[in-house]
Amino acid sequence: MTTLDDLWQMRWNAINTEIPYAPDAGIARFWREHPELGSPLGGELTLDDGSVAQAFANGIVRWTPEEGAAQVAA
């Protein structure tokens, strides 16, 4: 039987099936709250300042332990 998590994963992997889906990760939780971001284009990347960011079809999300996740570009 299909679960809601299965459907989220299907949407996550719509563009690239190689991107791991970690439903409890900060960026993935933010993405589920903001479906307008579209599917991810690549995996999470560590930036120079130590934060983590991920590109989506309709924006970029940045995560820090202090601030959590936020959209930084559309």
Z-matrix of the N, CA and C atoms (Angstrom, degrees):
N
C 1 1.446
C 2 1.528 1 109.16
N 3 1.302 2 116.57 1 139.41
C 4 1.460 3 123.05 2 179.98
C 5 1.519 4 109.96 3 -80.40
N 6 1.330 5 115.56 4 139.84
C 7 1.462 6 120.93 5 177.17
C 8 1.527 7 109.14 6 -109.41
N 9 1.317 8 116.05 7 168.75
C 10 1.458 9 120.55 8 176.25
C 11 1.526 10 110.17 9 -62.13
N 12 1.339 11 117.09 10 -37.69
C 13 1.464 12 120.00 11 176.72
C 14 1.533 13 112.05 12 -60.84
N 15 1.335 14 116.95 13 -36.62
C 16 1.470 15 120.02 14 176.45
C 17 1.527 16 110.90 15 -61.07
N 18 1.331 17 115.97 16 -40.10
C 19 1.464 18 119.79 17 179.89
C 20 1.522 19 111.77 18 -69.63
N 21 1.339 20 117.25 19 -38.38
C 22 1.467 21 120.07 20 175.30
C 23 1.523 22 110.04 21 -61.12
N 24 1.322 23 116.69 22 -43.37
C 25 1.458 24 119.94 23 179.83
C 26 1.527 25 110.91 24 -64.13
N 27 1.319 26 117.53 25 -38.07
C 28 1.464 27 121.16 26 178.17
C 29 1.533 28 109.95 27 -61.65
N 30 1.317 29 115.93 28 -42.41
C 31 1.466 30 119.63 29 178.91
C 32 1.530 31 110.89 30 -68.24
N 33 1.352 32 116.91 31 -41.11
C 34 1.472 33 122.20 32 177.89
C 35 1.519 34 110.37 33 -56.14
N 36 1.326 35 116.76 34 -42.38
C 37 1.466 36 122.21 35 -175.14
C 38 1.527 37 113.71 36 -93.89
N 39 1.322 38 118.63 37 16.04
C 40 1.469 39 121.83 38 -176.57
C 41 1.525 40 112.70 39 -62.20
N 42 1.321 41 118.07 40 -35.08
C 43 1.462 42 121.59 41 -178.28
C 44 1.523 43 111.36 42 -96.34
N 45 1.318 44 116.89 43 -40.08
C 46 1.462 45 121.63 44 -175.50
C 47 1.524 46 109.45 45 -141.47
N 48 1.312 47 117.13 46 110.38
C 49 1.468 48 121.20 47 -176.90
C 50 1.524 49 113.02 48 -75.39
N 51 1.320 50 118.00 49 -6.73
C 52 1.461 51 121.46 50 -178.39
C 53 1.533 52 113.09 51 -86.61
N 54 1.322 53 118.12 52 -7.22
C 55 1.467 54 121.43 53 -177.60
C 56 1.524 55 109.07 54 -83.28
N 57 1.336 56 117.60 55 118.82
C 58 1.467 57 119.31 56 -179.60
C 59 1.526 58 111.20 57 -65.30
N 60 1.323 59 115.32 58 140.45
C 61 1.463 60 121.95 59 177.91
C 62 1.520 61 108.42 60 -106.18
N 63 1.330 62 115.99 61 113.51
C 64 1.464 63 122.68 62 178.03
C 65 1.527 64 107.02 63 -113.90
N 66 1.331 65 118.10 64 92.49
C 67 1.467 66 120.96 65 -171.06
C 68 1.525 67 115.06 66 -60.01
N 69 1.322 68 118.06 67 -21.80
C 70 1.467 69 120.19 68 -179.18
C 71 1.526 70 113.17 69 -92.12
N 72 1.323 71 117.79 70 -4.73
C 73 1.467 72 121.61 71 -179.84
C 74 1.536 73 110.11 72 -71.70
N 75 1.318 74 116.17 73 151.10
C 76 1.463 75 121.47 74 -176.59
C 77 1.511 76 114.04 75 -58.50
N 78 1.325 77 117.49 76 -43.22
C 79 1.467 78 119.69 77 -179.13
C 80 1.524 79 110.33 78 -68.33
N 81 1.311 80 118.27 79 -41.19
C 82 1.475 81 120.63 80 179.12
C 83 1.522 82 111.40 81 -64.09
N 84 1.322 83 118.12 82 -39.40
C 85 1.472 84 120.68 83 177.15
C 86 1.528 85 110.05 84 -63.22
N 87 1.338 86 117.10 85 -43.95
C 88 1.465 87 121.11 86 178.31
C 89 1.528 88 110.06 87 -61.79
N 90 1.314 89 116.72 88 -42.91
C 91 1.470 90 121.95 89 -179.44
C 92 1.537 91 111.23 90 -59.99
N 93 1.324 92 116.97 91 -41.63
C 94 1.469 93 119.12 92 179.44
C 95 1.525 94 111.44 93 -64.85
N 96 1.338 95 117.32 94 -29.15
C 97 1.465 96 121.13 95 177.39
C 98 1.530 97 111.86 96 -80.31
N 99 1.336 98 117.21 97 -15.41
C 100 1.465 99 122.70 98 -176.83
C 101 1.531 100 110.47 99 -131.61
N 102 1.335 101 116.70 100 69.24
C 103 1.476 102 119.66 101 -176.69
C 104 1.519 103 113.43 102 -62.56
N 105 1.330 104 117.02 103 -16.78
C 106 1.464 105 119.47 104 178.59
C 107 1.529 106 112.34 105 -65.39
N 108 1.334 107 117.58 106 -13.37
C 109 1.468 108 120.87 107 176.40
C 110 1.524 109 112.15 108 -65.42
N 111 1.318 110 117.27 109 -23.99
C 112 1.458 111 120.66 110 -175.49
C 113 1.520 112 110.51 111 78.37
N 114 1.290 113 117.08 112 -169.87
C 115 1.464 114 122.59 113 -177.87
C 116 1.526 115 110.63 114 -82.07
N 117 1.340 116 116.58 115 153.89
C 118 1.467 117 119.18 116 178.40
C 119 1.525 118 111.42 117 -68.89
N 120 1.329 119 114.77 118 147.79
C 121 1.464 120 121.41 119 178.16
C 122 1.521 121 111.81 120 -93.89
N 123 1.317 122 116.41 121 -24.25
C 124 1.459 123 122.45 122 -179.25
C 125 1.509 124 109.36 123 -157.90
N 126 1.314 125 115.52 124 178.68
C 127 1.452 126 120.55 125 -179.64
C 128 1.520 127 112.28 126 -78.12
N 129 1.329 128 115.31 127 178.71
C 130 1.458 129 121.36 128 177.11
C 131 1.527 130 109.90 129 -68.83
N 132 1.336 131 115.95 130 141.80
C 133 1.458 132 122.47 131 178.70
C 134 1.521 133 109.05 132 -126.39
N 135 1.322 134 116.74 133 140.17
C 136 1.460 135 121.18 134 176.20
C 137 1.523 136 108.79 135 -86.48
N 138 1.336 137 115.78 136 128.02
C 139 1.459 138 121.63 137 -179.79
C 140 1.523 139 110.75 138 -88.99
N 141 1.319 140 115.96 139 170.19
C 142 1.467 141 121.69 140 -178.00
C 143 1.522 142 113.16 141 -57.08
N 144 1.329 143 117.41 142 -32.26
C 145 1.464 144 120.86 143 -177.93
C 146 1.528 145 112.97 144 -84.98
N 147 1.330 146 117.35 145 2.95
C 148 1.458 147 121.67 146 179.30
C 149 1.516 148 114.20 147 91.79
N 150 1.331 149 117.56 148 -8.25
C 151 1.459 150 119.97 149 176.80
C 152 1.527 151 109.05 150 -75.36
N 153 1.314 152 115.75 151 168.68
C 154 1.466 153 121.95 152 179.55
C 155 1.520 154 107.51 153 -117.11
N 156 1.325 155 117.04 154 138.44
C 157 1.462 156 121.10 155 179.83
C 158 1.521 157 110.00 156 -135.66
N 159 1.326 158 114.32 157 156.69
C 160 1.457 159 119.93 158 179.22
C 161 1.522 160 108.48 159 -145.01
N 162 1.336 161 115.62 160 134.88
C 163 1.463 162 121.80 161 178.25
C 164 1.524 163 110.27 162 -88.30
N 165 1.321 164 115.19 163 136.78
C 166 1.458 165 122.81 164 176.79
C 167 1.526 166 108.37 165 -121.76
N 168 1.308 167 116.83 166 167.24
C 169 1.461 168 120.73 167 -178.59
C 170 1.523 169 111.74 168 -55.38
N 171 1.336 170 117.90 169 -31.92
C 172 1.463 171 121.27 170 -175.64
C 173 1.519 172 113.54 171 -125.17
N 174 1.305 173 117.95 172 29.29
C 175 1.454 174 119.34 173 177.10
C 176 1.517 175 113.10 174 159.68
N 177 1.322 176 114.74 175 178.15
C 178 1.461 177 122.39 176 177.57
C 179 1.521 178 108.03 177 -124.65
N 180 1.330 179 116.13 178 136.14
C 181 1.461 180 121.74 179 178.46
C 182 1.520 181 108.21 180 -114.79
N 183 1.326 182 115.42 181 134.35
C 184 1.468 183 122.69 182 178.63
C 185 1.517 184 108.15 183 -116.72
N 186 1.340 185 117.29 184 139.73
C 187 1.462 186 122.50 185 179.84
C 188 1.522 187 109.94 186 -127.01
N 189 1.345 188 115.40 187 135.99
C 190 1.458 189 121.91 188 171.41
C 191 1.520 190 107.80 189 -133.82
N 192 1.333 191 118.47 190 151.57
C 193 1.460 192 120.05 191 178.61
C 194 1.533 193 112.06 192 -61.55
N 195 1.322 194 116.24 193 -32.12
C 196 1.461 195 120.15 194 -177.28
C 197 1.527 196 113.05 195 -76.35
N 198 1.331 197 117.20 196 -38.15
C 199 1.456 198 121.65 197 -172.56
C 200 1.516 199 114.24 198 -111.14
N 201 1.314 200 118.61 199 -11.12
C 202 1.450 201 121.36 200 -175.58
C 203 1.510 202 110.63 201 75.35
N 204 1.319 203 117.29 202 -151.79
C 205 1.459 204 122.22 203 -175.78
C 206 1.530 205 110.93 204 -100.01
N 207 1.330 206 114.99 205 144.94
C 208 1.458 207 121.25 206 176.66
C 209 1.517 208 108.64 207 -153.22
N 210 1.315 209 115.67 208 147.81
C 211 1.457 210 120.51 209 175.21
C 212 1.521 211 107.81 210 -78.01
N 213 1.324 212 116.78 211 128.91
C 214 1.465 213 120.96 212 -177.47
C 215 1.525 214 112.44 213 -112.94
N 216 1.300 215 117.41 214 -10.35
C 217 1.466 216 120.93 215 177.84
C 218 1.517 217 109.53 216 -156.55
N 219 1.312 218 114.94 217 149.87
C 220 1.467 219 119.74 218 178.02
C 221 1.501 220 110.31 219 -110.69
